[in-house]
Amino acid sequence: MKNIKIWLLLLAVVFSGGCDKDFDEINTNPNAPENVPLTNVLLSSISQGVRRTHGMSMNATYAGLWAQHYAKIQYIDEDWYEYRPDAFTAHFDALYAGPLADLQSIINKADNPSNMLAAALTMKAYYFSIITDMWGEVPYSQALDVAISVTPVYDAQADIYAGLVRDLKTAADMFGQSDNLGSGDLIYGGDTDKWKKFANSVRARLLNRGKHKNATFATELQTLLSNPANLIASNSENAQMAYADNAVNANPIYSDKYIGGRNDHAVSKTLVDIMSAINDPRLAVYAEKNDAGIYKGQPNGTTEPSPFTSVSQIGAAFRDDPLAPSVLMTYAEVKFIMAEANNSKQDYLDAIAASCAQHGVTADAGFLGVSGAAYDAAPLRALITHKWLALFGDGCEAFTEFRRTGFPSEIVEVPLSNYPGKGVPTRFAYPTSETGNNKANLEAALGRQSVTDGIFSNPMWWTL
């Protein structure tokens, strides 16, 4: 990407139809339709963004791998933390130039107030939260307006979070207008009551993450949690993007195996060992038995297993179902947030039960008893470990929760690490595209965060 701001403009032209009235006529793309329906732009922003954040590379080859949900069983460089700069560049650039450009186009054009504007604000905050959680300081305040800057500053995470929280509250308060989101709503099919709950739930996620750094976050979180009816309140309200077929519009994990012909990932030994020790009923959903008929995870950062079938593959519910949805946020996560914010063992147990129900299994009395005893012994460790388990399939969130809390503590630096003694990576590496196009701002951000070797730095702002 030449310069992130130029590409944002071009993508906005392509997807939104036409350029800003303040630009000369020569800047208008004669081949782009002038009035693309906003519902089409919303569809593009959701489909592109979720497929990337939940796809095999960003989700399974990096975030979920370093969170040790998955382990690589061939081409295992990333499991040794030997990352590919072009992969991080592609994810960073594509998120800005694709879904964020689309969403900014909607924000610029949608009626105010409108459900369309509220949905765009919600998804913009959702994507930006993942971007800053993965990369730390990133372009935010100047990132989506070339009239402000083509070399945007890198904002502090504290400032980004404050902006996202404000936008999510604005969005939640706005839902309920008369306009229809149309066919572009791939998450809730036009149900704006559920969209409001999603916006509030993402806000709760961010407030909870930053509550110990910002006193107003803690107060706002308590106010938000005091009315749980305004949050995702059942599995039927989970935010997720469905897939339509077993070809072009298939789940990306299914596509990787059946369309791409790849078999690079198994489930991690860390995951299998933790779940096996507590007889977690979700293990049969998350993983397949190996060729010996047992669950056996692949140790992260070790050599390739021989044969591949000697370790447990990713569960059929995730990998063999082309229609399996990508999950953005769940009722279980909301209950975990309540449990952490209110030191509530009951919310913790309810969260575990909700996660099990989400995957079609039952949290029986014995399993809940073991989980409850773990909470009594070490509340935060038990809570985050179970939250990490519930986040299986959402590698970015699992990686963030581990880095925020240090749990599960079983996640440690892998053998044969490319950076021995440095621990588990703390971040994604910045894109190489920025070194040539926004070098001064990038270097300032690198220095403020003490970034070394691309993927190690000072802890993120929200780290406990």
NUPA-526324 format. One record per residue (C-alpha): x, y, z. Coordinates in steps of 0.05 Angstrom, whole numbers, padded with zeros to 5 digits, always signed. Layout:
XYZ ...
END
This chain:
+00000+00000+00000 +00032+00066-00021 +00007+00108+00036 -00047+00086+00082 -00085+00151+00075 -00084+00151-00001 -00109+00081-00003 -00164+00097+00046 -00188+00151-00001 -00186+00105-00061 -00223+00050-00026 -00275+00099-00001 -00285+00121-00073 -00292+00049-00098 -00340+00026-00044 -00378+00090-00031 -00384+00118-00101 -00352+00184-00117 -00303+00230-00081 -00313+00286-00032 -00344+00349-00062 -00283+00389-00040 -00237+00351-00088 -00229+00372-00160 -00267+00335-00213 -00203+00302-00237 -00203+00261-00172 -00269+00228-00188 -00265+00156-00210 -00308+00152-00274 -00313+00076-00268 -00342+00076-00197 -00417+00080-00186 -00438+00146-00154 -00490+00119-00106 -00475+00051-00078 -00530+00033-00028 -00504+00039+00043 -00529-00031+00059 -00480-00058+00006 -00423-00019+00038 -00443-00047+00107 -00442-00117+00078 -00372-00106+00050 -00346-00078+00116 -00373-00136+00157 -00353-00191+00109 -00283-00166+00095 -00267-00149+00167 -00293-00211+00201 -00262-00257+00150 -00195-00224+00165 -00198-00220+00241 -00226-00292+00244 -00188-00321+00185 -00134-00373+00188 -00075-00325+00186 -00093-00270+00236 -00133-00316+00280 -00099-00384+00277 -00028-00372+00251 -00014-00313+00297 -00061-00291+00353 -00093-00359+00369 -00026-00393+00359 +00010-00348+00408 -00049-00355+00456 -00037-00431+00449 -00107-00450+00427 -00074-00478+00365 -00006-00507+00348 +00026-00512+00279 +00042-00581+00253 +00076-00560+00188 +00109-00495+00165 +00116-00481+00238 +00160-00418+00236 +00106-00376+00269 +00101-00424+00327 +00174-00407+00341 +00154-00332+00337 +00189-00326+00269 +00136-00282+00239 +00127-00261+00167 +00128-00185+00161 +00086-00187+00098 +00030-00222+00136 +00025-00168+00189 +00030-00114+00135 -00027-00146+00097 -00072-00150+00159 -00058-00079+00181 -00064-00047+00113 -00126-00087+00092 -00164-00070+00156 -00154+00004+00145 -00164+00005+00070 -00222-00044+00070 -00273-00047+00127 -00252+00017+00162 -00254+00056+00097 -00323+00027+00083 -00348+00044+00152 -00322+00115+00149 -00358+00123+00083 -00423+00103+00116 -00410+00150+00175 -00399+00207+00126 -00462+00193+00086 -00514+00162+00132 -00570+00201+00163 -00558+00225+00234 -00590+00193+00272 -00601+00127+00238 -00591+00053+00251 -00542+00051+00193 -00498+00104+00226 -00503+00067+00293 -00483+00001+00261 -00423+00033+00226 -00400+00065+00291 -00406-00002+00326 -00366-00040+00275 -00313+00015+00269 -00302+00011+00344 -00301-00065+00342 -00246-00067+00289 -00206-00010+00319 -00207-00046+00386 -00175-00107+00355 -00124-00066+00317 -00100-00028+00378 -00101-00092+00420 -00056-00126+00370 -00010-00068+00351 -00014-00020+00410 -00008+00052+00388 -00038+00060+00318 -00065+00115+00274 -00135+00132+00299 -00154+00205+00307 -00125+00224+00238 -00129+00156+00205 -00192+00160+00163 -00191+00231+00136 -00140+00250+00084 -00161+00322+00092 -00129+00320+00161 -00065+00282+00145 -00034+00232+00097 +00016+00216+00151 -00028+00204+00212 -00001+00205+00282 -00001+00143+00325 -00049+00153+00383 -00039+00125+00453 -00081+00065+00470 -00113+00103+00528 -00138+00156+00480 -00161+00105+00428 -00200+00066+00481 -00233+00130+00506 -00255+00146+00435 -00282+00076+00422 -00321+00077+00487 -00353+00143+00468 -00371+00118+00398 -00402+00054+00425 -00445+00092+00474 -00467+00140+00419 -00484+00079+00375 -00523+00043+00430 -00563+00105+00446 -00578+00116+00372 -00606+00047+00354 -00681+00045+00347 -00691+00091+00288 -00739+00076+00231 -00689+00058+00177 -00674-00013+00156 -00603-00041+00153 -00623-00084+00094 -00586-00145+00067 -00519-00117+00089 -00531-00137+00162 -00494-00204+00164 -00494-00206+00240 -00566-00195+00264 -00608-00193+00201 -00634-00124+00216 -00651-00134+00289 -00630-00067+00318 -00648-00087+00389 -00593-00140+00386 -00546-00090+00353 -00556-00044+00413 -00539-00101+00460 -00477-00117+00419 -00453-00044+00421 -00463-00042+00496 -00429-00109+00505 -00367-00088+00466 -00366-00025+00508 -00368-00068+00571 -00309-00109+00543 -00267-00046+00533 -00288-00014+00599 -00270-00077+00636 -00203-00081+00602 -00184-00010+00620 -00221-00001+00687 -00158-00005+00729 -00125+00049+00686 -00182+00097+00680 -00228+00110+00740 -00285+00135+00697 -00284+00068+00660 -00296+00031+00726 -00355+00076+00742 -00385+00072+00672 -00377-00004+00673 -00416-00011+00737 -00472+00033+00709 -00473-00009+00646 -00474-00075+00682 -00529-00053+00729 -00579-00063+00672 -00560-00131+00641 -00621-00128+00595 -00582-00077+00554 -00527-00128+00542 -00523-00194+00505 -00568-00234+00551 -00572-00303+00520 -00536-00346+00468 -00591-00328+00419 -00564-00257+00420 -00491-00275+00408 -00458-00230+00356 -00434-00275+00299 -00427-00274+00224 -00458-00333+00188 -00432-00364+00123 -00475-00384+00065 -00444-00443+00028 -00387-00492+00021 -00349-00453-00032 -00335-00379-00037 -00377-00360+00024 -00353-00415+00071 -00324-00410+00141 -00250-00393+00134 -00226-00452+00176 -00267-00499+00132 -00241-00464+00070 -00169-00472+00093 -00177-00548+00096 -00226-00565+00041 -00215-00510-00010 -00143-00491+00004 -00121-00562+00018 -00081-00541+00079 -00068-00579+00143 -00021-00533+00182 -00056-00531+00250 -00076-00577+00306 -00101-00561+00375 -00049-00542+00426 -00024-00587+00481 -00035-00529+00528 -00109-00528+00511 -00119-00603+00513 -00082-00611+00579 -00122-00557+00614 -00188-00584+00589 -00171-00657+00602 -00151-00642+00674 -00221-00616+00690 -00260-00663+00644 -00285-00603+00604 -00343-00626+00561 -00324-00576+00507 -00260-00615+00490 -00300-00662+00445 -00324-00600+00407 -00258-00563+00403 -00215-00623+00383 -00217-00690+00347 -00187-00753+00376 -00121-00775+00346 -00108-00840+00309 -00101-00876+00376 -00170-00854+00397 -00148-00803+00449 -00143-00728+00455 -00071-00707+00446 -00050-00635+00434 +00011-00615+00395 +00063-00580+00438 +00073-00509+00413 +00141-00493+00384 +00165-00564+00373 +00180-00604+00311 +00126-00631+00265 +00088-00692+00290 +00094-00756+00250 +00043-00773+00226 -00001-00711+00230 -00058-00756+00254 -00019-00773+00317 -00044-00707+00347 -00114-00679+00354 -00140-00639+00296 -00186-00578+00304 -00256-00601+00321 -00305-00617+00265 -00354-00565+00290 -00302-00512+00273 -00265-00542+00214 -00313-00589+00178 -00375-00545+00177 -00374-00493+00120 -00432-00456+00154 -00400-00451+00223 -00405-00377+00242 -00348-00331+00262 -00365-00307+00332 -00352-00235+00351 -00379-00234+00422 -00421-00280+00466 -00466-00282+00526 -00413-00323+00561 -00362-00266+00553 -00412-00216+00581 -00421-00261+00642 -00346-00267+00651 -00341-00191+00649 -00395-00187+00703 -00359-00238+00744 -00293-00200+00741 -00323-00131+00753 -00366-00154+00812 -00323-00210+00841 -00382-00255+00828 -00373-00330+00831 -00444-00341+00807 -00433-00300+00744 -00369-00340+00733 -00407-00406+00738 -00463-00378+00694 -00411-00359+00642 -00382-00429+00640 -00452-00459+00633 -00468-00409+00577 -00405-00427+00539 -00420-00501+00544 -00491-00490+00520 -00465-00448+00462 -00427-00510+00439 -00484-00559+00451 -00457-00592+00514 -00478-00590+00586 -00439-00563+00645 -00460-00615+00696 -00456-00609+00771 -00389-00645+00775 -00356-00600+00724 -00384-00537+00756 -00362-00562+00824 -00290-00570+00800 -00293-00502+00767 -00323-00470+00830 -00267-00500+00873 -00215-00470+00826 -00249-00402+00834 -00248-00407+00909 -00173-00421+00908 -00153-00367+00858 -00211-00326+00830 -00177-00287+00774 -00136-00346+00750 -00197-00390+00746 -00240-00337+00714 -00191-00318+00659 -00172-00390+00646 -00245-00407+00633 -00254-00343+00594 -00195-00363+00551 -00227-00431+00540 -00293-00399+00521 -00258-00355+00470 -00234-00414+00429 -00240-00395+00356 -00230-00321+00370 -00154-00318+00373 -00147-00242+00378 -00189-00239+00441 -00156-00299+00472 -00087-00270+00459 -00108-00203+00489 -00137-00234+00552 -00073-00274+00563 -00029-00213+00555 -00075-00171+00599 -00075-00219+00658 -00019-00270+00648 -00070-00327+00651 -00072-00383+00636 -00003-00385+00667 +00009-00450+00629 +00023-00408+00567 +00098-00399+00567 +00153-00386+00517 +00158-00443+00469 +00218-00489+00460 +00262-00469+00401 +00237-00397+00406 +00269-00351+00355 +00278-00302+00413 +00300-00346+00471 +00289-00316+00540 +00242-00261+00516 +00178-00297+00532 +00113-00298+00493 +00105-00242+00442 +00071-00180+00468 +00045-00152+00402 +00040-00157+00327 +00096-00125+00286 +00081-00059+00252 +00072-00061+00176 +00132-00051+00131 +00088-00004+00089 +00092+00049+00144 +00168+00051+00145 +00169+00085+00077 +00105+00126+00081 +00096+00147+00154 +00165+00135+00181 +00171+00193+00231 +00105+00176+00266 +00120+00102+00265 +00189+00111+00295 +00160+00156+00349 +00110+00102+00367 +00164+00048+00367 +00205+00089+00415 +00148+00105+00463 +00131+00031+00468 +00203+00006+00470 +00189-00043+00413 +00245-00093+00399 +00248-00148+00346 +00179-00125+00321 +00138-00168+00368 +00164-00150+00437 +00153-00085+00474 +00130-00054+00539 +00064-00084+00562 +00000-00058+00530 -00035-00001+00566 -00089-00046+00595 -00041-00098+00624 -00055-00115+00697 
END
